[in-house]
Amino acid sequence: MPEIQKSIYYLTGESLAATRDSPFLEVLNKKGFEVLLLVHPIDEYAITQLKEFDGKKFICVSKEGLELEETDEEKRAHEAEVASAEFTDLCSAGKEALGDKVEKVIISNRITDSPCVLVTGQFGHGWSSNMVSVDNFFFSFLN
């Protein structure tokens, strides 16, 4: 792991190809950060129970609240983007168009090339969208 990387990042998905090509990895790859790609259904259950390894927290890159290690210059650039009236209007229009289908629409520093990503809430249900689909698959056998 690069010295600047203070956490162990992970992404769950249905296949290695899907996780490898995920927009959630754009900025992490650009920074040279290492990310665990977890594709087995039990992986997410297991990693959410582990919490940390060797003093480094496990962080899911597909959940809201992702705070990446940034230089002061990167922080200033991101803060300027967020404060921009142009982006404020765009976020308001996006929220108005999507209504109750999304909790909020914000500017993020987690992507570099993709126009947007949908993230799972940090709290509440606590599972990623991949875990919800795995859960639904397993519970479909009970009905």
HELIX and SHEET records of a PDB file:
HELIX    1   1 LEU A   16  ARG A   20  1                                   5    
HELIX    2   2 PRO A   23  LEU A   25  5                                   3    
HELIX    3   3 GLU A   26  LYS A   31  1                                   6    
HELIX    4   4 PRO A   41  LEU A   50  1                                  10    
HELIX    5   5 ASP A   72  ALA A   83  1                                  12    
HELIX    6   6 ALA A   85  LEU A   98  1                                  14    
HELIX    7   7 GLY A   99  LYS A  101  5                                   3    
HELIX    8   8 SER A  129  SER A  140  1                                  12    
SHEET    1   A 4 VAL A  35  LEU A  38  0                                        
SHEET    2   A 4 ILE A   8  THR A  12  1                                        
SHEET    3   A 4 LYS A  56  CYS A  60  1                                        
SHEET    4   A 4 GLU A  52  PHE A  53 -1                                        
END                                                                             
